[in-house]
Amino acid sequence: MQANLETLDNLQRKLNIAVPMAEIEGEVESRLKKLSRTVKMAGFRPGKVPFKVVAQQYGMQVRQEVLGDTLQKTFGDAVREQNLRVAGYPKFDAAPPADGASDFQYSATFEVYPEVMVGDVAKSTVTRPTLEVTQADVDKTLEIMRKQRVSYEAAERAAENGDRVTMDYRGTIDGVEFAGGAAQGQSVVLGEGRFLPEFEKQLPGMKAGEQKSFELKFPDDYAGKEVAGKTAVFEVTVKEVAVPKLPPVDAEFAKSLGVEDGDQAKMRSEIRGNLEREVKARLKARVKEQVMDALLAVTSIDVPKALVEMEIERLQGSARQDLAARGIPVREDMPLPVDMFEKQAQRRVTLGLILAEVVRAHGLNAKPEQVRAAVEEQAQSYEHPQEVVKWFYQSQDRLRDIEGMVLEENVVNWALATAKVEDQGVSFDELMGNPK
């Protein structure tokens, strides 16, 4: 075998490989002889088919197999000899050898992994958010959980913000009813913003049985293009006004949260534990994002296009799965715009290359005890933690995901020990994304 390497650009390479036809013909003959010992053909006993007959019947097929195997093997050998790290899949350009050719020649074009030189993180500044969960945070979370379990009771009074109003309505434009402009028995909780503000503000002060007619101009950028920018007349009849009723914080409420004996102190303790885990995870995520941004800012590398394309395909697959999980029918081959995922894919691939070099250079591989601790921490969020731990260790794929998380955490800890770190308090509501 002869191999000649060409450098096309920073990352793209081309191998031109020639393999003596004598080697290929010898392998074809060897396989045909082996086949003749077992092949079954009409008119011959098994193992007694003449070699020429076998060659005539199967020669072309065997030859193609040998050429394919030779291409794969010699390419792998050439890559190892040249000490190349191939990124993605190579593009082969091979033609069947002509009669009388002395060599089987082909070329393979591919990209190689870049040399990664991580910049000086010591010059970066990371703002580390801090937060301690307080009893007030527990009380606030408990109140949110009560609101999630709200019930409604019919009332005789006029509707107020927070009430559930059930109504019939009909909208027309120039006297003609339009698609989606009418409904019966439609319920809306005032203040949740599920209707246009101009519509919803007409409902407070109305009682069951009352009617109202009003004009409403749809926004110019309204999703329903057939009515966008137009003025409609709505007729509304309120059927019921129901006031919210929050469940009391008692033993039954505790049981509804999974505390079997209804112990309220235990319920608050579990809420606090869950909050502390959630706060810890969110604080870590914010720090991690800053560390990743810092690594990207100080490190400049060429990224193999092949890896970005593979990551785009992976993200497209995940998007299809997410749509399917939401009940949206989607085909496996449904095209999704590449530009939706290109920026994210570029970032993920770049970070992957940088993190791999940081891990290698500083010995930050995930240790078994770290993986175990991470698994057990995740398991604490479930009712039967030990069963969850066992579930993780039953799958190498699940463990690999945890190992990846540990690797990233090791890199973050290394960066925090290297960069300038400024602690800064953050409010509970801001961290958790609670409305003010």
Helices and strands as residue ranges (DSSP letters): E 2-7, E 12-20, H 21-36, H 51-81, E 86-94, E 103-112, G 121-123, E 125-130, H 135-148, E 151-154, E 164-173, E 176-189, H 197-200, E 211-217, E 231-245, H 251-256, H 264-298, H 305-325, G 338-340, H 342-362, H 368-379, H 385-393, H 396-418, E 420-425, H 428-432
